[in-house]
Amino acid sequence: MSNDLDTIFAALADPTRRRILTMLLEDDMAVTDVAEPFEMSLAAISKHLGILTRAGLISQEKRGRVKWCKLEPDALRDASVWMQGFGQFEPVNLDAFERFLAQELQTDEGTEDALPGG
């Protein structure tokens, strides 16, 4: 599983590939349609698609003369399970933490004034 996770996270590390995955959330797309919004060559997009395919995040198939890309959402299951292991920690509410610190600082200042020599 470690190698699979390494491959998946390496594929997800690139913003272009993450954007491609987001585009494929809507529907299958032809490679040329995937390439359209990017300012790079079709060969460069094909390399990105190859990385996503090797990671199992997408599949590609030829329909007639057109190559289509399809999102494979189950491929993220192992990565999702691994990341959920970190969900056992409560997220930090920064606003509440800031209020807590302000109260503590006020309490400490009040205590110092009450102390002899404070």
ROSE-4610 file (N, C-alpha, C; in Angstrom, 1 decimal, always signed):
// ROSE-4610
residu = [M/M/M/S/S/S/N/N/N/D/D/D/L/L/L/D/D/D/T/T/T/I/I/I/F/F/F/A/A/A/A/A/A/L/L/L/A/A/A/D/D/D/P/P/P/T/T/T/R/R/R/R/R/R/R/R/R/I/I/I/L/L/L/T/T/T/M/M/M/L/L/L/L/L/L/E/E/E/D/D/D/D/D/D/M/M/M/A/A/A/V/V/V/T/T/T/D/D/D/V/V/V/A/A/A/E/E/E/P/P/P/F/F/F/E/E/E/M/M/M/S/S/S/L/L/L/A/A/A/A/A/A/I/I/I/S/S/S/K/K/K/H/H/H/L/L/L/G/G/G/I/I/I/L/L/L/T/T/T/R/R/R/A/A/A/G/G/G/L/L/L/I/I/I/S/S/S/Q/Q/Q/E/E/E/K/K/K/R/R/R/G/G/G/R/R/R/V/V/V/K/K/K/W/W/W/C/C/C/K/K/K/L/L/L/E/E/E/P/P/P/D/D/D/A/A/A/L/L/L/R/R/R/D/D/D/A/A/A/S/S/S/V/V/V/W/W/W/M/M/M/Q/Q/Q/G/G/G/F/F/F/G/G/G/Q/Q/Q/F/F/F/E/E/E/P/P/P/V/V/V/N/N/N/L/L/L/D/D/D/A/A/A/F/F/F/E/E/E/R/R/R/F/F/F/L/L/L/A/A/A/Q/Q/Q/E/E/E/L/L/L/Q/Q/Q/T/T/T/D/D/D/E/E/E/G/G/G/T/T/T/E/E/E/D/D/D/A/A/A/L/L/L/P/P/P/G/G/G/G/G/G]
num = [1/1/1/2/2/2/3/3/3/4/4/4/5/5/5/6/6/6/7/7/7/8/8/8/9/9/9/10/10/10/11/11/11/12/12/12/13/13/13/14/14/14/15/15/15/16/16/16/17/17/17/18/18/18/19/19/19/20/20/20/21/21/21/22/22/22/23/23/23/24/24/24/25/25/25/26/26/26/27/27/27/28/28/28/29/29/29/30/30/30/31/31/31/32/32/32/33/33/33/34/34/34/35/35/35/36/36/36/37/37/37/38/38/38/39/39/39/40/40/40/41/41/41/42/42/42/43/43/43/44/44/44/45/45/45/46/46/46/47/47/47/48/48/48/49/49/49/50/50/50/51/51/51/52/52/52/53/53/53/54/54/54/55/55/55/56/56/56/57/57/57/58/58/58/59/59/59/60/60/60/61/61/61/62/62/62/63/63/63/64/64/64/65/65/65/66/66/66/67/67/67/68/68/68/69/69/69/70/70/70/71/71/71/72/72/72/73/73/73/74/74/74/75/75/75/76/76/76/77/77/77/78/78/78/79/79/79/80/80/80/81/81/81/82/82/82/83/83/83/84/84/84/85/85/85/86/86/86/87/87/87/88/88/88/89/89/89/90/90/90/91/91/91/92/92/92/93/93/93/94/94/94/95/95/95/96/96/96/97/97/97/98/98/98/99/99/99/100/100/100/101/101/101/102/102/102/103/103/103/104/104/104/105/105/105/106/106/106/107/107/107/108/108/108/109/109/109/110/110/110/111/111/111/112/112/112/113/113/113/114/114/114/115/115/115/116/116/116/117/117/117/118/118/118]
x = [+0.8/+0.0/+0.9/+2.0/+2.9/+3.3/+3.7/+4.1/+2.9/+1.7/+0.5/+0.3/+0.4/+0.2/+1.2/+2.5/+3.5/+3.2/+2.7/+2.4/+1.2/+0.2/-1.0/-0.6/+0.1/+0.4/+1.4/+2.3/+3.2/+2.3/+1.3/+0.5/-0.3/-0.8/-1.6/-0.8/+0.5/+1.4/+1.4/+1.1/+1.1/-0.2/-0.2/-1.5/-2.2/-1.4/-2.1/-2.8/-2.2/-2.9/-4.2/-4.1/-5.2/-6.4/-6.0/-7.0/-7.6/-6.8/-7.4/-8.4/-8.0/-9.0/-10.3/-10.2/-11.4/-12.2/-11.6/-12.3/-13.1/-12.4/-13.0/-14.1/-14.3/-15.4/-16.7/-16.7/-18.0/-18.4/-17.4/-17.7/-16.5/-16.5/-15.4/-15.1/-13.8/-13.4/-12.4/-12.5/-11.4/-10.2/-9.0/-7.7/-7.6/-8.1/-7.9/-8.8/-9.9/-10.7/-10.0/-9.4/-8.6/-7.5/-6.9/-5.7/-6.1/-7.3/-7.8/-7.5/-7.8/-7.6/-6.2/-5.3/-3.9/-3.0/-2.1/-1.1/+0.1/-0.1/+1.0/+0.7/+1.7/+1.5/+0.7/+0.1/-0.6/+0.3/+1.5/+2.5/+2.7/+2.7/+2.9/+1.7/+0.5/-0.8/-0.8/-0.3/-0.3/+0.6/+1.7/+2.6/+1.8/+1.1/+0.4/-0.7/-1.4/-2.4/-1.8/-0.6/+0.1/+0.4/+0.8/+1.1/-0.2/-1.3/-2.5/-3.0/-2.8/-3.2/-2.4/-1.1/-0.2/-0.6/-1.0/-1.5/-2.8/-3.5/-4.9/-6.0/-5.6/-6.6/-7.5/-7.0/-7.9/-7.6/-8.6/-8.3/-8.5/-7.8/-7.9/-8.4/-9.2/-9.7/-9.9/-9.7/-9.9/-11.3/-12.0/-13.3/-13.3/-13.2/-13.0/-11.6/-11.4/-10.1/-9.8/-10.7/-10.5/-10.2/-9.2/-8.8/-9.5/-10.2/-11.0/-10.4/-10.6/-10.2/-11.4/-11.3/-12.3/-11.7/-12.4/-11.9/-12.2/-11.3/-11.4/-11.4/-12.6/-12.6/-12.3/-12.5/-12.1/-10.6/-9.8/-8.3/-7.9/-8.7/-8.4/-8.8/-9.4/-9.9/-8.7/-7.6/-6.5/-5.9/-5.8/-5.3/-6.2/-7.5/-8.5/-8.5/-8.4/-8.4/-7.1/-6.0/-4.7/-4.9/-5.5/-5.6/-6.6/-7.6/-8.6/-8.0/-6.9/-6.2/-5.8/-5.6/-5.3/-6.5/-7.7/-8.9/-9.2/-8.5/-8.8/-8.5/-7.8/-7.4/-8.5/-8.9/-9.9/-9.3/-10.0/-9.4/-9.4/-8.4/-8.2/-9.1/-9.9/-10.8/-9.9/-9.4/-8.4/-9.1/-10.4/-11.1/-11.3/-11.7/-11.9/-10.6/-9.5/-8.2/-7.7/-8.0/-7.6/-8.4/-9.7/-10.5/-10.0/-9.6/-9.1/-7.8/-6.9/-5.6/-5.9/-6.8/-7.1/-7.6/-8.5/-9.0/-7.8/-7.0/-5.9/-4.9/-4.7/-3.8/-4.4/-5.7/-6.4/-6.4/-6.6/-6.5/-5.2/-4.1/-2.7/-2.4/-2.9/-2.6/-3.3/-4.5/-5.3/-4.6/-4.0/-3.3/-2.1/-1.3/-0.1/-0.4/-1.5/-1.8/-2.1/-2.7/-3.1/-2.0/-0.9/+0.3/+1.0/+1.6/+2.4/+3.7/+3.9/+5.1/+4.8/+3.5/+3.1/+2.6]
y = [-1.2/+0.0/+1.3/+1.2/+2.4/+2.9/+2.0/+2.4/+3.0/+2.4/+3.0/+4.4/+4.6/+5.9/+6.9/+6.4/+7.3/+7.8/+6.8/+7.2/+8.1/+7.9/+8.7/+10.1/+10.2/+11.5/+12.3/+11.6/+12.2/+12.8/+12.0/+12.5/+13.7/+13.7/+14.8/+16.1/+15.9/+17.0/+18.1/+17.8/+18.9/+19.6/+20.9/+21.6/+21.4/+21.2/+20.9/+19.6/+18.6/+17.3/+17.4/+18.1/+18.3/+19.0/+20.0/+20.7/+19.7/+18.9/+17.9/+17.0/+16.5/+15.7/+16.4/+17.7/+18.5/+18.6/+18.8/+18.9/+17.6/+16.5/+15.1/+14.7/+15.5/+15.3/+15.4/+16.3/+16.6/+15.5/+15.0/+14.0/+13.5/+12.5/+12.0/+13.1/+13.2/+14.3/+13.7/+14.2/+13.9/+14.6/+14.0/+14.6/+16.0/+16.3/+17.6/+18.6/+18.2/+19.1/+19.3/+18.3/+18.4/+19.4/+19.4/+20.3/+21.7/+21.9/+23.3/+24.4/+24.3/+25.5/+25.7/+24.8/+24.9/+25.6/+26.4/+27.0/+26.1/+24.9/+23.9/+23.0/+22.4/+21.5/+20.3/+19.7/+18.5/+17.4/+17.4/+16.4/+16.5/+17.8/+18.0/+17.5/+17.8/+17.3/+15.8/+15.2/+13.7/+13.1/+13.8/+13.3/+13.4/+14.5/+14.6/+13.5/+13.3/+12.2/+10.8/+10.6/+9.3/+9.1/+10.2/+10.1/+9.7/+10.4/+10.2/+8.8/+8.3/+6.9/+5.9/+6.1/+5.1/+5.1/+6.2/+6.3/+5.7/+5.4/+4.8/+5.8/+7.1/+8.1/+8.4/+8.1/+8.2/+6.9/+6.7/+5.7/+6.4/+5.8/+6.4/+5.3/+5.6/+4.7/+5.4/+4.6/+5.2/+4.8/+5.9/+5.7/+6.3/+5.4/+5.9/+6.4/+7.6/+8.2/+9.2/+9.2/+10.1/+9.4/+9.9/+9.3/+10.0/+9.3/+9.8/+9.5/+10.5/+10.3/+10.2/+9.3/+9.1/+9.1/+9.8/+9.8/+8.4/+7.9/+6.7/+7.0/+7.4/+7.9/+6.8/+5.6/+4.5/+4.5/+5.0/+5.0/+5.9/+6.8/+7.6/+7.0/+5.8/+5.2/+5.0/+4.4/+4.1/+5.4/+6.4/+7.7/+8.3/+8.2/+8.8/+8.1/+6.8/+6.0/+6.4/+6.5/+6.9/+8.3/+9.2/+10.6/+10.7/+9.8/+9.8/+9.5/+8.8/+8.4/+9.7/+10.8/+12.0/+12.8/+12.3/+13.0/+12.8/+12.0/+11.7/+13.0/+13.9/+15.1/+16.2/+16.9/+18.0/+19.1/+19.6/+20.8/+22.0/+22.8/+24.0/+25.1/+25.6/+26.7/+28.0/+28.6/+29.7/+30.9/+31.2/+32.3/+32.0/+30.7/+30.3/+30.3/+29.9/+29.9/+31.3/+32.2/+33.6/+34.2/+33.9/+34.4/+33.8/+32.5/+31.9/+32.6/+32.8/+33.5/+34.9/+35.6/+37.0/+36.9/+36.0/+35.8/+35.5/+34.6/+34.2/+35.3/+36.1/+37.3/+38.3/+38.5/+39.4/+38.9/+37.6/+36.9/+37.1/+36.8/+37.0/+38.4/+39.4/+40.8/+41.1/+40.7/+40.9/+40.3/+39.1/+38.4/+39.1/+39.6/+40.3/+41.6/+42.3/+43.5/+43.2/+42.0/+41.6/+41.1/+40.7/+40.2/+41.3/+41.0/+42.0/+42.3/+43.6/+44.0/+43.9/+43.6/+43.4/+44.6]
z = [+0.0/+0.0/+0.0/+0.6/+0.7/-0.7/-1.6/-2.9/-3.6/-3.5/-4.1/-3.6/-2.3/-1.7/-2.2/-2.3/-2.8/-4.2/-5.0/-6.4/-6.5/-5.7/-5.7/-5.2/-4.0/-3.5/-4.5/-5.1/-6.1/-7.3/-7.7/-8.8/-8.3/-7.1/-6.6/-6.2/-6.2/-5.8/-6.8/-8.0/-9.1/-9.3/-9.3/-9.4/-10.7/-11.8/-13.1/-13.0/-12.4/-12.3/-11.4/-10.3/-9.4/-10.2/-11.0/-11.8/-12.8/-13.4/-14.4/-13.7/-12.5/-11.7/-11.4/-11.1/-10.8/-12.0/-13.2/-14.5/-14.7/-14.4/-14.7/-13.7/-12.7/-11.7/-12.5/-13.4/-14.1/-15.0/-15.9/-16.9/-17.5/-18.3/-19.1/-20.1/-20.5/-21.4/-22.4/-23.6/-24.6/-24.2/-24.5/-24.2/-24.7/-25.9/-26.4/-25.6/-25.1/-24.2/-22.9/-22.4/-21.1/-21.3/-22.5/-22.7/-23.0/-23.4/-23.8/-22.9/-21.6/-20.7/-20.2/-20.6/-20.1/-21.2/-20.8/-21.7/-21.8/-22.3/-22.5/-23.7/-24.2/-25.4/-25.0/-26.1/-25.9/-25.4/-25.8/-25.3/-23.8/-23.3/-21.8/-21.1/-21.6/-21.0/-21.0/-22.1/-22.2/-21.1/-20.8/-19.7/-18.4/-18.1/-16.9/-16.8/-17.9/-18.0/-17.7/-18.3/-18.0/-16.6/-15.9/-14.4/-13.7/-14.0/-13.4/-13.6/-14.9/-15.2/-14.5/-14.4/-13.6/-12.2/-11.6/-10.2/-10.0/-11.1/-11.1/-10.8/-10.9/-10.6/-11.8/-13.0/-14.2/-15.0/-16.0/-17.0/-18.3/-19.3/-20.7/-21.6/-22.5/-23.6/-24.9/-25.9/-27.2/-27.7/-28.1/-28.7/-30.1/-31.1/-32.4/-32.6/-33.0/-33.1/-32.0/-31.0/-29.9/-28.6/-27.9/-26.6/-25.5/-24.6/-23.6/-22.2/-21.3/-19.9/-19.0/-18.0/-17.0/-15.6/-14.7/-13.3/-12.7/-11.9/-11.2/-9.7/-9.1/-7.8/-6.7/-7.0/-6.0/-5.8/-6.7/-6.5/-5.3/-4.9/-3.8/-2.4/-2.5/-1.2/-0.2/-0.7/+0.2/+0.8/+0.0/+0.4/+1.4/+1.2/+2.1/+3.4/+3.4/+4.6/+5.4/+4.8/+5.4/+6.1/+5.3/+5.8/+7.0/+6.9/+8.0/+9.4/+9.3/+10.6/+11.3/+10.6/+11.2/+11.7/+11.4/+11.8/+13.2/+13.9/+15.3/+16.2/+15.6/+16.4/+16.1/+17.1/+16.9/+16.1/+15.1/+14.5/+15.4/+15.3/+16.1/+15.6/+16.5/+16.2/+16.6/+15.6/+16.0/+16.6/+16.3/+17.0/+18.4/+18.7/+20.1/+20.9/+20.2/+20.9/+21.2/+20.2/+20.4/+21.6/+21.7/+22.9/+24.2/+24.2/+25.4/+25.8/+24.8/+25.2/+25.7/+25.1/+25.6/+27.1/+27.4/+28.7/+29.7/+29.3/+30.1/+30.4/+29.4/+29.6/+30.5/+30.4/+31.3/+32.7/+32.9/+34.2/+34.8/+34.0/+34.5/+34.9/+34.2/+34.5/+35.8/+36.0/+37.2/+38.4/+38.2/+39.3/+39.7/+38.7/+39.0/+39.9/+39.6/+40.3/+41.8/+42.0/+43.3/+44.2/+43.5/+44.3/+44.9/+46.1/+46.7/+45.8/+45.6/+44.8/+43.4/+43.0/+41.6/+40.9]
